[in-house]
Amino acid sequence: MITCEEFFAEFGDYLENRVPPEVRRELELHVSQCRACHVLYDSTRKTVKIVTDSSAFDLPQDVADSITDSVMAKIRKQSI
Amino acid sequence: MVAVKHAVEVHSHASQPPGNTGVEVGFAREFQSGDDLAPLLAYRENFGFVPNLLRAQSSLPRLIEAHVALETIALVREKALPRKLKEEILLVLIAAQRDSYSATFRSMVLRSLGVPESRIRQLIVDFRSAGFSPSEIALVDFGLKLCQFGPWVCQEDIEELRAHGFDDDSILEASLVAGLTSYICATSSGLKPQPDGEIMVLPAVPIGPSEAALRRIPSHSTHGSSKKESYVHAVYQSPETFKAFLLLKDSHGFIPNFFRAQTAWPDVAEAEAVTITTVLGPEDVLSRVQKECILLAVSAANLNSYCVAAHCNLLRGMGLSPEEGDQVAVDHHQANLTDADKALVDFTLKINSRPNEVGSEDTDHLRKLGFTQKQILEAVAVTAVNNFANTHQMGLGIMPDFEPPVLFEQKKVHLFEVETRHTEWRSTVSEVRVTIDDPDAGLVADSQGGRLEAFEELVRRHSQSVYRTLMAILGNPEEAKDAMQDALLSAFKHIGGFQGRSKFSTWLVSIARNTALQRLRERKNVESLDEGGCDGDEDFRPRQIRAWQDNPEQTHSKEEIRQLVERGIMGLPAKYRVVIMLRDIEQRSTDDVAEQLGLSVPALKARLLRGRLMLRESLAPHFAPGGGRAAV
């Protein structure tokens, strides 16, 4: 079985689903047998999902519209 | 014993002139050392004599080392195909490239292996009647197609080889011989060594692959994204111990799929890594940027998406903007290179596409521009390494590590559509005009035509991305809103100059990034977006090791989670904040984000992982068992 260091070397691509099949097999085997790396993988995967679903830093539509209106007003004024 | 006797005879014949200092053996007039260099001794042992092709590289012995490593692994190592068969195939492929020097030199090697003169002649004139078995002819056809029509090699060609009983080992070796052909012919074309023996006269009618081989062409789907694996099977190798990976990690900063695909053959992968890093790594002659520009331009001329994507990324990692790298791939004459460097790239492109027209006037021209003999020599070696990699990558069908530039891919698709298969496709590549496929293209054109409503629609479409980019870098919502006006006004001011080399959204986010960076520069205590920032997190390793709840999102309200995420992201250094913002919240692709931030994909991926791990640390207390609402 690969070591935790070897697992960590491929970890970023594993999260992104960008590892070739022969590497994936080794990583999956390691995760199934190493509790620390299982926790790391599981919690980081959940972190990404939570962040992706969070709607964080949404600019409220009315604020976005107001900024757009202001910018377009300046542009139109310059264009005249 | 016959082979040894021949070797001695061939050597005595070929050693006119012997390795005396100052002897001209081609363009390389600074030839200094004799045949006692270790790689030359090794070469003589395996191949019977030292050809002028190697002697001509004596002023840079590491190039000889690279050459010998590749030739030895491709020909001398016998695992699937016998040495003599590989040498015979090599001669056929070289003759088909119309390279008289190399055909002469390889004929001498075949004589040293005991192959009769009549058979050598037959191989050159008509290999199909040289007594090859149908399976061996299939191998030669594969090699010919790979050398002459590389982009059109496809899965069906591999299936044809498998139907003849060839396994992965044989396919690898056949591809290696074709790659070596490209390497030797580029070196010979660039150095024009004096013949080692009586020059072989090549037939007037060029040799090509069979009609059946030419009828097998990739569908758009097979050279697009649907294919996920290379033609040969790989095995797991540790990035901590596998020699080829370690060499490449040092030289390239990442492990290319080119080497991952060859993990079943550690000696082959290692020899290739030695050759590639020995030629490309040192910066004592040409700079790495100069070498990468050659690699990129010649790979583009060879329509090799894999290598174009890799070298665009490597150039980005060396500080060139994505647009500059893409420009080298599309047309280096329009790129931000010095006139001398453009001429150097021209020289390597001529070696690649019009090898028989290369002459002393080309090297004289480069010398007038200030290039030394060693620099010209190294440019030839870089072209040779490139052509080896291009050919071998196509032979094994290795998947790209990164997305190639959209402009390049569209140019390539266009070429496939116009049926240039039987024409000089290498020279037509720079004549095709292309436009990028961007959903915003119509509105951009209208905006450039002065229609303000079109620009307003573009702003509304992308206001969230602009805000989030500014927020990530500046870290303050009010300042981000204020900067948003500056960024959008700047976009309007410059939209006339937007040429569509990237998507509009990528361009707009880049403007937002620059606007934010300008504001950061105007501040005191600037927070760096560069890799060498002073935040001391480069060796970040996870500390929280408690397992998380099964459904962490169900333990908190949506609003609580939003606040936790925003607080966590704002607690990150800016360089991680902006990566998380664009990749995970905006959900842009890794390649897009790298382009928007002017980073290489490997650098972006390293930053993304660190950012995610740091964010995980800050969220862990809330989502591990016992974490709860009170923590928000």
Interface residues (C-beta under 8 A of the other chain):
Chain A: I2 T3 E5 E6 A9 E10 F11 G12 D13 L15 E16 P20 P21 E22 V23 R25 E26 A36 H38 V39 L40 D42 S43 T44 K46 T47 V48 K49 I50 V51 T52 D53 S54 S55 A56 F57 D58 L59 V63 A64 D65 I67 T68 S70 V71 M72 K74 I75 R76 S79
Chain B: E229 H233 A234 V235 Y236 S238 P239 E240 N257 R260 A261 T263 L452 F455 E456 V459 R460 S463 Q464 Y467 R468 M471 A472 K481 M484 Q485 L488 L489 F492 P542 Q544 I545 R546 A547 W548 P552 E553 K558 I561 R562 V565 E566 I569 I580 M581 D584 I585 Q587 T590 K605 A606 L608 L609 R612 L613 L615 R616 L619 A620 F623 A624
